[in-house]
């Protein structure tokens, strides 16, 4: 019997930069997370708080739209693309005759833009010919 290990994929930790030095607020949590990581290269991203959508926002958004996609027979990637285009606008594709969202990935959104996407998604779904009622998760403003 093979033992299944639960290796963490990614996590977000918050900290403060003062005089060019990073102080994490959650040193014990960071250490615990790192102890479960396999040896190898990692990506370290540092951005001002609020600059990028948060993991809790993303998880909440997926929890909100996954049943809609599943029950409606939609591909979730297509649904997200259409929501991004509807909320933030469209542009012509440089490679084809199609339109693509101006903002193509939710990972490119700020916390505020992601909140707007979630709020507008609820309205868009409710205004469909066969309305879909969605509930905003508590994480939609980007806080855990």
KEFIMI-64216 format. One record per residue: residue in one letter; x, z, y of N, C-alpha, C, CB in turn. Coordinates in pm, whole numbers. Each point is the difference from the previous one (the first is absolute). Last residue first. Glycine has a CB too. Layout:
BEGIN
<node zati="A" n_px="X" n_pz="Z" n_py="Y" ca_px="X" ca_pz="Z" ca_py="Y" c_px="X" c_pz="Z" c_py="Y" cb_px="X" cb_pz="Z" cb_py="Y"/>
...
//
This chain:
BEGIN
<node zati="X" n_px="-946" n_pz="467" n_py="3702" ca_px="-25" ca_pz="39" ca_py="-139" c_px="-107" c_pz="107" c_py="-10" cb_px="235" cb_pz="-57" cb_py="-55"/>
<node zati="X" n_px="-201" n_pz="-338" n_py="437" ca_px="51" ca_pz="133" ca_py="-29" c_px="-37" c_pz="37" c_py="-142" cb_px="-18" cb_pz="68" cb_py="243"/>
<node zati="X" n_px="-113" n_pz="-478" n_py="-9" ca_px="143" ca_pz="3" ca_py="-30" c_px="57" c_pz="135" c_py="-28" cb_px="15" cb_pz="-192" cb_py="139"/>
<node zati="X" n_px="-481" n_pz="24" n_py="-58" ca_px="74" ca_pz="14" ca_py="125" c_px="149" c_pz="20" c_py="-23" cb_px="-204" cb_pz="97" cb_py="103"/>
<node zati="X" n_px="-109" n_pz="-134" n_py="-470" ca_px="4" ca_pz="-124" ca_py="76" c_px="73" c_pz="10" c_py="133" cb_px="-210" cb_pz="-57" cb_py="-110"/>
<node zati="X" n_px="105" n_pz="376" n_py="-283" ca_px="136" ca_pz="-39" ca_py="37" c_px="6" c_pz="-115" c_py="103" cb_px="69" cb_pz="74" cb_py="-227"/>
<node zati="X" n_px="-472" n_pz="109" n_py="15" ca_px="51" ca_pz="93" ca_py="100" c_px="138" c_pz="-41" c_py="51" cb_px="-133" cb_pz="183" cb_py="-108"/>
<node zati="X" n_px="-199" n_pz="-566" n_py="-65" ca_px="66" ca_pz="116" ca_py="-58" c_px="54" c_pz="90" c_py="110" cb_px="59" cb_pz="-133" cb_py="-206"/>
<node zati="X" n_px="-493" n_pz="-201" n_py="238" ca_px="138" ca_pz="19" ca_py="43" c_px="59" c_pz="123" c_py="-67" cb_px="-50" cb_pz="-108" cb_py="220"/>
<node zati="X" n_px="-341" n_pz="-199" n_py="-430" ca_px="21" ca_pz="126" ca_py="71" c_px="146" c_pz="12" c_py="36" cb_px="-191" cb_pz="110" cb_py="-122"/>
<node zati="X" n_px="-189" n_pz="-533" n_py="7" ca_px="129" ca_pz="63" ca_py="-24" c_px="8" c_pz="128" c_py="81" cb_px="110" cb_pz="-224" cb_py="-44"/>
<node zati="X" n_px="-484" n_pz="-171" n_py="-139" ca_px="15" ca_pz="124" ca_py="75" c_px="131" c_pz="67" c_py="-43" cb_px="-252" cb_pz="29" cb_py="21"/>
<node zati="X" n_px="40" n_pz="-548" n_py="-5" ca_px="81" ca_pz="91" ca_py="-82" c_px="23" c_pz="123" c_py="86" cb_px="114" cb_pz="-190" cb_py="-134"/>
<node zati="X" n_px="-500" n_pz="-244" n_py="150" ca_px="88" ca_pz="104" ca_py="55" c_px="71" c_pz="82" c_py="-106" cb_px="-151" cb_pz="9" cb_py="193"/>
<node zati="X" n_px="-24" n_pz="-508" n_py="-166" ca_px="-30" ca_pz="106" ca_py="-98" c_px="93" c_pz="116" c_py="36" cb_px="-71" cb_pz="-164" cb_py="-188"/>
<node zati="X" n_px="108" n_pz="-159" n_py="494" ca_px="-137" ca_pz="-31" ca_py="-43" c_px="-51" c_pz="96" c_py="-109" cb_px="43" cb_pz="-241" cb_py="59"/>
<node zati="X" n_px="330" n_pz="443" n_py="261" ca_px="-8" ca_pz="-113" ca_py="-92" c_px="-145" c_pz="-28" c_py="-36" cb_px="228" cb_pz="55" cb_py="-92"/>
<node zati="X" n_px="-43" n_pz="314" n_py="369" ca_px="-70" ca_pz="-113" ca_py="63" c_px="-8" c_pz="-124" c_py="-89" cb_px="77" cb_pz="89" cb_py="217"/>
<node zati="X" n_px="154" n_pz="324" n_py="-337" ca_px="-140" ca_pz="35" ca_py="22" c_px="-80" c_pz="-116" c_py="57" cb_px="71" cb_pz="234" cb_py="36"/>
<node zati="X" n_px="402" n_pz="-276" n_py="-99" ca_px="-68" ca_pz="11" ca_py="-130" c_px="-149" c_pz="27" c_py="17" cb_px="212" cb_pz="84" cb_py="-102"/>
<node zati="X" n_px="57" n_pz="-87" n_py="491" ca_px="-7" ca_pz="-134" ca_py="-59" c_px="-78" c_pz="4" c_py="-131" cb_px="220" cb_pz="-61" cb_py="108"/>
<node zati="X" n_px="-123" n_pz="475" n_py="96" ca_px="-102" ca_pz="-75" ca_py="74" c_px="-20" c_pz="-139" c_py="-60" cb_px="59" cb_pz="128" cb_py="209"/>
<node zati="X" n_px="283" n_pz="143" n_py="-386" ca_px="-128" ca_pz="63" ca_py="-29" c_px="-113" c_pz="-78" c_py="67" cb_px="112" cb_pz="225" cb_py="-20"/>
<node zati="X" n_px="325" n_pz="-354" n_py="122" ca_px="-34" ca_pz="-38" ca_py="-137" c_px="-136" c_pz="57" c_py="-38" cb_px="243" cb_pz="-9" cb_py="-60"/>
<node zati="X" n_px="-43" n_pz="132" n_py="473" ca_px="-66" ca_pz="-131" ca_py="4" c_px="-40" c_pz="-47" c_py="-139" cb_px="132" cb_pz="-56" cb_py="205"/>
<node zati="X" n_px="112" n_pz="459" n_py="-171" ca_px="-128" ca_pz="15" ca_py="70" c_px="-78" c_pz="-131" c_py="1" cb_px="101" cb_pz="180" cb_py="143"/>
<node zati="X" n_px="336" n_pz="-186" n_py="-322" ca_px="-91" ca_pz="76" ca_py="-85" c_px="-137" c_pz="16" c_py="65" cb_px="196" cb_pz="121" cb_py="-97"/>
<node zati="X" n_px="148" n_pz="-331" n_py="345" ca_px="-35" ca_pz="-81" ca_py="-116" c_px="-103" c_pz="72" c_py="-87" cb_px="228" cb_pz="-107" cb_py="4"/>
<node zati="X" n_px="-44" n_pz="348" n_py="356" ca_px="-95" ca_pz="-103" ca_py="45" c_px="-44" c_pz="-89" c_py="-117" cb_px="109" cb_pz="1" cb_py="228"/>
<node zati="X" n_px="225" n_pz="313" n_py="-314" ca_px="-127" ca_pz="70" ca_py="26" c_px="-106" c_pz="-100" c_py="44" cb_px="125" cb_pz="209" cb_py="63"/>
<node zati="X" n_px="304" n_pz="-373" n_py="-106" ca_px="-58" ca_pz="23" ca_py="-132" c_px="-131" c_pz="75" c_py="12" cb_px="229" cb_pz="3" cb_py="-102"/>
<node zati="X" n_px="21" n_pz="-76" n_py="492" ca_px="-57" ca_pz="-125" ca_py="-49" c_px="-65" c_pz="19" c_py="-136" cb_px="173" cb_pz="-128" cb_py="128"/>
<node zati="X" n_px="58" n_pz="497" n_py="52" ca_px="-119" ca_pz="-30" ca_py="79" c_px="-67" c_pz="-129" c_py="-48" cb_px="103" cb_pz="117" cb_py="197"/>
<node zati="X" n_px="307" n_pz="9" n_py="-393" ca_px="-103" ca_pz="96" ca_py="-37" c_px="-130" c_pz="-33" c_py="73" cb_px="176" cb_pz="177" cb_py="-41"/>
<node zati="X" n_px="123" n_pz="-596" n_py="-10" ca_px="27" ca_pz="135" ca_py="49" c_px="-111" c_pz="92" c_py="-51" cb_px="121" cb_pz="-89" cb_py="208"/>
<node zati="X" n_px="27" n_pz="-371" n_py="-472" ca_px="-89" ca_pz="64" ca_py="97" c_px="54" c_pz="135" c_py="44" cb_px="-193" cb_pz="-118" cb_py="-103"/>
<node zati="X" n_px="367" n_pz="-191" n_py="-243" ca_px="47" ca_pz="-31" ca_py="135" c_px="-81" c_pz="70" c_py="108" cb_px="77" cb_pz="-220" cb_py="-86"/>
<node zati="X" n_px="-179" n_pz="240" n_py="-385" ca_px="122" ca_pz="77" ca_py="24" c_px="59" c_pz="-28" c_py="138" cb_px="44" cb_pz="-4" cb_py="-246"/>
<node zati="X" n_px="-422" n_pz="-235" n_py="69" ca_px="-37" ca_pz="131" ca_py="54" c_px="124" c_pz="85" c_py="29" cb_px="-216" cb_pz="-12" cb_py="-126"/>
<node zati="X" n_px="225" n_pz="-528" n_py="152" ca_px="14" ca_pz="108" ca_py="-97" c_px="-39" c_pz="133" c_py="63" cb_px="183" cb_pz="-126" cb_py="-117"/>
<node zati="X" n_px="-193" n_pz="-302" n_py="357" ca_px="-23" ca_pz="-41" ca_py="-139" c_px="3" c_pz="113" c_py="-102" cb_px="99" cb_pz="-213" cb_py="65"/>
<node zati="X" n_px="-224" n_pz="86" n_py="468" ca_px="72" ca_pz="107" ca_py="-67" c_px="-30" c_pz="-17" c_py="-149" cb_px="-13" cb_pz="162" cb_py="202"/>
<node zati="X" n_px="-167" n_pz="-493" n_py="20" ca_px="111" ca_pz="20" ca_py="94" c_px="89" c_pz="113" c_py="-53" cb_px="-142" cb_pz="-81" cb_py="197"/>
<node zati="X" n_px="-144" n_pz="-202" n_py="-553" ca_px="-14" ca_pz="108" ca_py="98" c_px="122" c_pz="9" c_py="91" cb_px="-144" cb_pz="126" cb_py="-163"/>
<node zati="X" n_px="14" n_pz="-602" n_py="-32" ca_px="49" ca_pz="125" ca_py="-57" c_px="-18" c_pz="109" c_py="106" cb_px="169" cb_pz="-122" cb_py="-150"/>
<node zati="X" n_px="-360" n_pz="-415" n_py="14" ca_px="27" ca_pz="106" ca_py="97" c_px="48" c_pz="122" c_py="-75" cb_px="-174" cb_pz="-90" cb_py="160"/>
<node zati="X" n_px="231" n_pz="-456" n_py="-307" ca_px="-80" ca_pz="122" ca_py="-5" c_px="35" c_pz="95" c_py="114" cb_px="-16" cb_pz="-24" cb_py="-247"/>
<node zati="X" n_px="213" n_pz="-411" n_py="98" ca_px="-112" ca_pz="-15" ca_py="93" c_px="-86" c_pz="126" c_py="7" cb_px="0" cb_pz="-244" cb_py="-49"/>
<node zati="X" n_px="539" n_pz="258" n_py="-67" ca_px="-119" ca_pz="-65" ca_py="-53" c_px="-107" c_pz="-8" c_py="107" cb_px="54" cb_pz="84" cb_py="-231"/>
<node zati="X" n_px="387" n_pz="110" n_py="300" ca_px="25" ca_pz="-82" ca_py="-117" c_px="-122" c_pz="-73" c_py="-55" cb_px="177" cb_pz="158" cb_py="-52"/>
<node zati="X" n_px="-149" n_pz="165" n_py="428" ca_px="99" ca_pz="-103" ca_py="30" c_px="20" c_pz="-98" c_py="-116" cb_px="112" cb_pz="162" cb_py="152"/>
<node zati="X" n_px="-576" n_pz="104" n_py="-14" ca_px="115" ca_pz="12" ca_py="-88" c_px="100" c_pz="-110" c_py="34" cb_px="-143" cb_pz="100" cb_py="-183"/>
<node zati="X" n_px="-204" n_pz="117" n_py="542" ca_px="18" ca_pz="-111" ca_py="-92" c_px="125" c_pz="25" c_py="-84" cb_px="-114" cb_pz="-159" cb_py="160"/>
<node zati="X" n_px="-175" n_pz="576" n_py="23" ca_px="90" ca_pz="-102" ca_py="53" c_px="10" c_pz="-112" c_py="-103" cb_px="132" cb_pz="172" cb_py="136"/>
<node zati="X" n_px="-476" n_pz="295" n_py="5" ca_px="57" ca_pz="-100" ca_py="-90" c_px="97" c_pz="-91" c_py="74" cb_px="-208" cb_pz="8" cb_py="-139"/>
<node zati="X" n_px="-17" n_pz="539" n_py="195" ca_px="8" ca_pz="-140" ca_py="39" c_px="76" c_pz="-86" c_py="-100" cb_px="-10" cb_pz="75" cb_py="235"/>
<node zati="X" n_px="-129" n_pz="411" n_py="-250" ca_px="112" ca_pz="-22" ca_py="93" c_px="20" c_pz="-147" c_py="39" cb_px="106" cb_pz="199" cb_py="-100"/>
<node zati="X" n_px="-474" n_pz="-40" n_py="-194" ca_px="22" ca_pz="108" ca_py="96" c_px="103" c_pz="-37" c_py="106" cb_px="-60" cb_pz="164" cb_py="-178"/>
<node zati="X" n_px="-41" n_pz="-466" n_py="-179" ca_px="-123" ca_pz="25" ca_py="73" c_px="21" c_pz="103" c_py="110" cb_px="-131" cb_pz="-55" cb_py="-204"/>
<node zati="X" n_px="488" n_pz="-40" n_py="-93" ca_px="-28" ca_pz="-112" ca_py="89" c_px="-123" c_pz="22" c_py="85" cb_px="105" cb_pz="-148" cb_py="-166"/>
<node zati="X" n_px="5" n_pz="473" n_py="-161" ca_px="105" ca_pz="-5" ca_py="103" c_px="-26" c_pz="-113" c_py="100" cb_px="165" cb_pz="95" cb_py="-164"/>
<node zati="X" n_px="-448" n_pz="-68" n_py="-212" ca_px="-25" ca_pz="109" ca_py="95" c_px="103" c_pz="1" c_py="112" cb_px="-104" cb_pz="134" cb_py="-184"/>
<node zati="X" n_px="163" n_pz="-442" n_py="-166" ca_px="-116" ca_pz="-36" ca_py="83" c_px="-35" c_pz="108" c_py="100" cb_px="-85" cb_pz="-137" cb_py="-188"/>
<node zati="X" n_px="431" n_pz="224" n_py="-122" ca_px="40" ca_pz="-109" ca_py="90" c_px="-116" c_pz="-36" c_py="93" cb_px="160" cb_pz="-88" cb_py="-175"/>
<node zati="X" n_px="-248" n_pz="402" n_py="-164" ca_px="84" ca_pz="57" ca_py="106" c_px="42" c_pz="-107" c_py="100" cb_px="83" cb_pz="174" cb_py="-160"/>
<node zati="X" n_px="-322" n_pz="-322" n_py="-216" ca_px="-85" ca_pz="81" ca_py="85" c_px="80" c_pz="61" c_py="115" cb_px="-148" cb_pz="50" cb_py="-197"/>
<node zati="X" n_px="381" n_pz="-288" n_py="-135" ca_px="-78" ca_pz="-90" ca_py="85" c_px="-89" c_pz="79" c_py="96" cb_px="3" cb_pz="-172" cb_py="-182"/>
<node zati="X" n_px="234" n_pz="416" n_py="-136" ca_px="95" ca_pz="-60" ca_py="94" c_px="-73" c_pz="-94" c_py="96" cb_px="185" cb_pz="19" cb_py="-172"/>
<node zati="X" n_px="-429" n_pz="176" n_py="-185" ca_px="27" ca_pz="96" ca_py="107" c_px="99" c_pz="-54" c_py="103" cb_px="-45" cb_pz="184" cb_py="-162"/>
<node zati="X" n_px="-315" n_pz="-469" n_py="-120" ca_px="140" ca_pz="36" ca_py="-17" c_px="36" c_pz="91" c_py="117" cb_px="58" cb_pz="-218" cb_py="-123"/>
<node zati="X" n_px="-569" n_pz="188" n_py="-54" ca_px="100" ca_pz="-53" ca_py="94" c_px="139" c_pz="41" c_py="-43" cb_px="-167" cb_pz="9" cb_py="185"/>
<node zati="X" n_px="-303" n_pz="98" n_py="-355" ca_px="75" ca_pz="-106" ca_py="-67" c_px="104" c_pz="-65" c_py="90" cb_px="-199" cb_pz="-40" cb_py="-141"/>
<node zati="X" n_px="-104" n_pz="430" n_py="222" ca_px="-37" ca_pz="-130" ca_py="55" c_px="71" c_pz="-117" c_py="-64" cb_px="-43" cb_pz="115" cb_py="210"/>
<node zati="X" n_px="127" n_pz="342" n_py="-335" ca_px="-143" ca_pz="-23" ca_py="-20" c_px="-45" c_pz="-135" c_py="52" cb_px="-35" cb_pz="245" cb_py="17"/>
<node zati="X" n_px="495" n_pz="-118" n_py="46" ca_px="-35" ca_pz="-2" ca_py="-143" c_px="-146" c_pz="-37" c_py="-21" cb_px="176" cb_pz="173" cb_py="-43"/>
<node zati="X" n_px="-23" n_pz="-110" n_py="488" ca_px="61" ca_pz="-118" ca_py="-61" c_px="-43" c_pz="-14" c_py="-146" cb_px="197" cb_pz="21" cb_py="156"/>
<node zati="X" n_px="-337" n_pz="365" n_py="64" ca_px="-63" ca_pz="-117" ca_py="62" c_px="54" c_pz="-127" c_py="-65" cb_px="-30" cb_pz="126" cb_py="218"/>
<node zati="X" n_px="232" n_pz="284" n_py="-336" ca_px="-131" ca_pz="-19" ca_py="-64" c_px="-76" c_pz="-122" c_py="55" cb_px="-10" cb_pz="248" cb_py="-37"/>
<node zati="X" n_px="431" n_pz="-149" n_py="241" ca_px="13" ca_pz="-41" ca_py="-140" c_px="-135" c_pz="-14" c_py="-70" cb_px="222" cb_pz="113" cb_py="-6"/>
<node zati="X" n_px="-140" n_pz="51" n_py="469" ca_px="-35" ca_pz="-140" ca_py="-22" c_px="8" c_pz="-45" c_py="-146" cb_px="81" cb_pz="-42" cb_py="227"/>
<node zati="X" n_px="10" n_pz="506" n_py="-78" ca_px="-124" ca_pz="-44" ca_py="63" c_px="-38" c_pz="-142" c_py="-40" cb_px="52" cb_pz="150" cb_py="192"/>
<node zati="X" n_px="360" n_pz="47" n_py="-330" ca_px="-110" ca_pz="71" ca_py="-66" c_px="-135" c_pz="-47" c_py="53" cb_px="151" cb_pz="199" cb_py="-35"/>
<node zati="X" n_px="233" n_pz="-363" n_py="246" ca_px="-16" ca_pz="-60" ca_py="-133" c_px="-112" c_pz="68" c_py="-78" cb_px="243" cb_pz="-58" cb_py="-1"/>
<node zati="X" n_px="-133" n_pz="239" n_py="419" ca_px="-56" ca_pz="-135" ca_py="18" c_px="-25" c_pz="-65" c_py="-136" cb_px="121" cb_pz="-23" cb_py="221"/>
<node zati="X" n_px="103" n_pz="439" n_py="-214" ca_px="-142" ca_pz="14" ca_py="34" c_px="-69" c_pz="-135" c_py="15" cb_px="53" cb_pz="214" cb_py="112"/>
<node zati="X" n_px="415" n_pz="-206" n_py="-179" ca_px="-69" ca_pz="45" ca_py="-121" c_px="-150" c_pz="12" c_py="25" cb_px="207" cb_pz="123" cb_py="-72"/>
<node zati="X" n_px="60" n_pz="-225" n_py="442" ca_px="-2" ca_pz="-111" ca_py="-94" c_px="-74" c_pz="38" c_py="-128" cb_px="218" cb_pz="-83" cb_py="95"/>
<node zati="X" n_px="-150" n_pz="421" n_py="227" ca_px="-92" ca_pz="-103" ca_py="49" c_px="-13" c_pz="-112" c_py="-102" cb_px="62" cb_pz="55" cb_py="237"/>
<node zati="X" n_px="258" n_pz="279" n_py="-329" ca_px="-138" ca_pz="48" ca_py="-20" c_px="-104" c_pz="-101" c_py="52" cb_px="84" cb_pz="235" cb_py="19"/>
<node zati="X" n_px="370" n_pz="-341" n_py="57" ca_px="-36" ca_pz="-13" ca_py="-141" c_px="-141" c_pz="56" c_py="-25" cb_px="243" cb_pz="17" cb_py="-64"/>
<node zati="X" n_px="-140" n_pz="-196" n_py="557" ca_px="48" ca_pz="103" ca_py="-90" c_px="-42" c_pz="-29" c_py="-144" cb_px="-10" cb_pz="166" cb_py="188"/>
<node zati="X" n_px="138" n_pz="-506" n_py="242" ca_px="-112" ca_pz="64" ca_py="-68" c_px="54" c_pz="97" c_py="-104" cb_px="-147" cb_pz="-202" cb_py="38"/>
<node zati="X" n_px="459" n_pz="112" n_py="373" ca_px="-52" ca_pz="-75" ca_py="-114" c_px="-113" c_pz="77" c_py="-64" cb_px="224" cb_pz="-106" cb_py="-39"/>
<node zati="X" n_px="-31" n_pz="279" n_py="431" ca_px="37" ca_pz="-140" ca_py="17" c_px="-58" c_pz="-86" c_py="-112" cb_px="209" cb_pz="72" cb_py="115"/>
<node zati="X" n_px="-234" n_pz="419" n_py="-60" ca_px="-112" ca_pz="-79" ca_py="49" c_px="32" c_pz="-147" c_py="12" cb_px="-77" cb_pz="198" cb_py="119"/>
<node zati="X" n_px="484" n_pz="119" n_py="-101" ca_px="-128" ca_pz="40" ca_py="-58" c_px="-112" c_pz="-82" c_py="64" cb_px="87" cb_pz="235" cb_py="-43"/>
<node zati="X" n_px="398" n_pz="-451" n_py="23" ca_px="-70" ca_pz="103" ca_py="76" c_px="-135" c_pz="30" c_py="-64" cb_px="115" cb_pz="-74" cb_py="212"/>
<node zati="X" n_px="262" n_pz="-91" n_py="-538" ca_px="-79" ca_pz="-58" ca_py="108" c_px="-65" c_pz="113" c_py="79" cb_px="-43" cb_pz="-212" cb_py="-134"/>
<node zati="X" n_px="397" n_pz="71" n_py="-309" ca_px="-25" ca_pz="101" ca_py="102" c_px="-70" c_pz="-69" c_py="115" cb_px="203" cb_pz="139" cb_py="-68"/>
<node zati="X" n_px="-67" n_pz="-216" n_py="-491" ca_px="-57" ca_pz="-55" ca_py="123" c_px="-28" c_pz="114" c_py="96" cb_px="-101" cb_pz="-197" cb_py="-126"/>
<node zati="X" n_px="391" n_pz="67" n_py="-351" ca_px="-33" ca_pz="108" ca_py="92" c_px="-48" c_pz="-64" c_py="129" cb_px="171" cb_pz="160" cb_py="-105"/>
<node zati="X" n_px="-100" n_pz="-300" n_py="-446" ca_px="-19" ca_pz="-45" ca_py="138" c_px="-38" c_pz="123" c_py="82" cb_px="-72" cb_pz="-235" cb_py="-72"/>
<node zati="X" n_px="382" n_pz="197" n_py="-400" ca_px="-131" ca_pz="28" ca_py="58" c_px="-4" c_pz="-60" c_py="141" cb_px="-23" cb_pz="214" cb_py="-137"/>
<node zati="X" n_px="331" n_pz="-238" n_py="-372" ca_px="-16" ca_pz="-24" ca_py="143" c_px="-143" c_pz="32" c_py="43" cb_px="178" cb_pz="-176" cb_py="-9"/>
<node zati="X" n_px="7" n_pz="435" n_py="-421" ca_px="-1" ca_pz="-138" ca_py="47" c_px="-21" c_pz="-8" c_py="148" cb_px="-86" cb_pz="-70" cb_py="-219"/>
<node zati="X" n_px="-50" n_pz="434" n_py="-206" ca_px="119" ca_pz="-38" ca_py="74" c_px="-10" c_pz="-147" c_py="40" cb_px="138" cb_pz="173" cb_py="-124"/>
<node zati="X" n_px="-595" n_pz="89" n_py="63" ca_px="110" ca_pz="-48" ca_py="-84" c_px="120" c_pz="-33" c_py="89" cb_px="-164" cb_pz="-92" cb_py="-171"/>
<node zati="X" n_px="-199" n_pz="475" n_py="300" ca_px="34" ca_pz="-141" ca_py="18" c_px="110" c_pz="-40" c_py="-97" cb_px="-66" cb_pz="12" cb_py="241"/>
<node zati="X" n_px="-114" n_pz="435" n_py="-173" ca_px="-75" ca_pz="-80" ca_py="-97" c_px="32" c_pz="-148" c_py="9" cb_px="-180" cb_pz="169" cb_py="11"/>
<node zati="X" n_px="364" n_pz="160" n_py="287" ca_px="42" ca_pz="42" ca_py="-134" c_px="-71" c_pz="-80" c_py="-109" cb_px="43" cb_pz="230" cb_py="89"/>
<node zati="X" n_px="-153" n_pz="-286" n_py="376" ca_px="125" ca_pz="-65" ca_py="-38" c_px="45" c_pz="38" c_py="-140" cb_px="64" cb_pz="-4" cb_py="240"/>
<node zati="X" n_px="-445" n_pz="218" n_py="-58" ca_px="-27" ca_pz="-143" ca_py="-21" c_px="126" c_pz="-70" c_py="-49" cb_px="-176" cb_pz="5" cb_py="180"/>
<node zati="X" n_px="215" n_pz="444" n_py="-55" ca_px="-77" ca_pz="-12" ca_py="-124" c_px="-28" c_pz="-146" c_py="-32" cb_px="-104" cb_pz="225" cb_py="43"/>
<node zati="X" n_px="316" n_pz="-130" n_py="367" ca_px="89" ca_pz="29" ca_py="-112" c_px="-72" c_pz="-15" c_py="-133" cb_px="130" cb_pz="156" cb_py="146"/>
<node zati="X" n_px="-387" n_pz="-195" n_py="244" ca_px="91" ca_pz="-114" ca_py="-11" c_px="93" c_pz="21" c_py="-119" cb_px="-10" cb_pz="-40" cb_py="250"/>
<node zati="X" n_px="-270" n_pz="393" n_py="-141" ca_px="-76" ca_pz="-110" ca_py="-59" c_px="86" c_pz="-124" c_py="-17" cb_px="-209" cb_pz="92" cb_py="104"/>
<node zati="X" n_px="398" n_pz="283" n_py="112" ca_px="-23" ca_pz="30" ca_py="-142" c_px="-78" c_pz="-113" c_py="-68" cb_px="3" cb_pz="245" cb_py="53"/>
<node zati="X" n_px="74" n_pz="-275" n_py="421" ca_px="125" ca_pz="-12" ca_py="-77" c_px="-22" c_pz="23" c_py="-149" cb_px="127" cb_pz="76" cb_py="202"/>
<node zati="X" n_px="-418" n_pz="-175" n_py="222" ca_px="-39" ca_pz="34" ca_py="-136" c_px="120" c_pz="-13" c_py="-93" cb_px="-236" cb_pz="-77" cb_py="46"/>
<node zati="X" n_px="243" n_pz="-32" n_py="415" ca_px="-85" ca_pz="118" ca_py="6" c_px="-28" c_pz="53" c_py="-140" cb_px="-102" cb_pz="-86" cb_py="211"/>
<node zati="X" n_px="552" n_pz="-185" n_py="-25" ca_px="-129" ca_pz="-17" ca_py="-69" c_px="-77" c_pz="129" c_py="8" cb_px="97" cb_pz="-172" cb_py="-155"/>
<node zati="X" n_px="282" n_pz="-51" n_py="483" ca_px="-35" ca_pz="125" ca_py="-66" c_px="-134" c_pz="-23" c_py="-68" cb_px="129" cb_pz="145" cb_py="169"/>
<node zati="X" n_px="295" n_pz="-460" n_py="58" ca_px="-133" ca_pz="9" ca_py="-61" c_px="-16" c_pz="134" c_py="-67" cb_px="-6" cb_pz="-248" cb_py="-33"/>
<node zati="X" n_px="319" n_pz="66" n_py="472" ca_px="1" ca_pz="60" ca_py="-134" c_px="-143" c_pz="12" c_py="-49" cb_px="214" cb_pz="127" cb_py="49"/>
<node zati="X" n_px="-68" n_pz="-276" n_py="399" ca_px="53" ca_pz="-93" ca_py="-100" c_px="6" c_pz="55" c_py="-141" cb_px="128" cb_pz="-97" cb_py="181"/>
<node zati="X" n_px="-315" n_pz="345" n_py="194" ca_px="141" ca_pz="-28" ca_py="25" c_px="63" c_pz="-84" c_py="-111" cb_px="13" cb_pz="215" cb_py="125"/>
<node zati="X" n_px="-454" n_pz="-100" n_py="-283" ca_px="45" ca_pz="71" ca_py="120" c_px="150" c_pz="-20" c_py="11" cb_px="-187" cb_pz="174" cb_py="-17"/>
<node zati="X" n_px="-288" n_pz="-328" n_py="-282" ca_px="134" ca_pz="-40" ca_py="40" c_px="33" c_pz="73" c_py="129" cb_px="-22" cb_pz="-228" cb_py="-112"/>
<node zati="X" n_px="-330" n_pz="335" n_py="-321" ca_px="23" ca_pz="-7" ca_py="144" c_px="144" c_pz="-44" c_py="24" cb_px="-175" cb_pz="180" cb_py="45"/>
<node zati="X" n_px="-217" n_pz="-241" n_py="-472" ca_px="111" ca_pz="76" ca_py="52" c_px="8" c_pz="-17" c_py="151" cb_px="122" cb_pz="-25" cb_py="-217"/>
<node zati="X" n_px="-420" n_pz="-93" n_py="-288" ca_px="9" ca_pz="2" ca_py="144" c_px="114" c_pz="90" c_py="45" cb_px="-246" cb_pz="-44" cb_py="17"/>
<node zati="X" n_px="110" n_pz="-283" n_py="-468" ca_px="31" ca_pz="134" ca_py="45" c_px="18" c_pz="-5" c_py="151" cb_px="109" cb_pz="63" cb_py="-222"/>
<node zati="X" n_px="-317" n_pz="-374" n_py="-223" ca_px="30" ca_pz="10" ca_py="142" c_px="25" c_pz="146" c_py="32" cb_px="-139" cb_pz="-204" cb_py="56"/>
<node zati="X" n_px="189" n_pz="-123" n_py="-528" ca_px="-63" ca_pz="112" ca_py="70" c_px="37" c_pz="-8" c_py="147" cb_px="8" cb_pz="145" cb_py="-209"/>
<node zati="X" n_px="0" n_pz="-428" n_py="-319" ca_px="41" ca_pz="14" ca_py="139" c_px="-73" c_pz="120" c_py="60" cb_px="45" cb_pz="-250" cb_py="21"/>
<node zati="X" n_px="-16" n_pz="173" n_py="-501" ca_px="27" ca_pz="-133" ca_py="53" c_px="50" c_pz="8" c_py="143" cb_px="-175" cb_pz="-95" cb_py="-149"/>
<node zati="X" n_px="220" n_pz="460" n_py="-284" ca_px="-65" ca_pz="-32" ca_py="127" c_px="39" c_pz="-139" c_py="48" cb_px="-2" cb_pz="243" cb_py="59"/>
<node zati="X" n_px="-30" n_pz="-89" n_py="-579" ca_px="98" ca_pz="-15" ca_py="107" c_px="-73" c_pz="-34" c_py="129" cb_px="179" cb_pz="-76" cb_py="-165"/>
<node zati="X" n_px="-305" n_pz="277" n_py="-325" ca_px="-66" ca_pz="-39" ca_py="124" c_px="102" c_pz="-1" c_py="112" cb_px="-219" cb_pz="98" cb_py="-78"/>
<node zati="X" n_px="244" n_pz="-167" n_py="-487" ca_px="46" ca_pz="74" ca_py="118" c_px="-72" c_pz="-54" c_py="123" cb_px="226" cb_pz="44" cb_py="-106"/>
<node zati="X" n_px="-298" n_pz="-21" n_py="-464" ca_px="-28" ca_pz="-70" ca_py="125" c_px="46" c_pz="87" c_py="116" cb_px="-197" cb_pz="-121" cb_py="-103"/>
<node zati="X" n_px="357" n_pz="85" n_py="-434" ca_px="-45" ca_pz="89" ca_py="107" c_px="-16" c_pz="-81" c_py="128" cb_px="117" cb_pz="198" cb_py="-108"/>
<node zati="X" n_px="-163" n_pz="-363" n_py="-419" ca_px="78" ca_pz="-11" ca_py="123" c_px="-58" c_pz="92" c_py="107" cb_px="61" cb_pz="-239" cb_py="-57"/>
<node zati="X" n_px="-59" n_pz="251" n_py="-505" ca_px="-84" ca_pz="0" ca_py="118" c_px="89" c_pz="0" c_py="125" cb_px="-185" cb_pz="123" cb_py="-125"/>
//
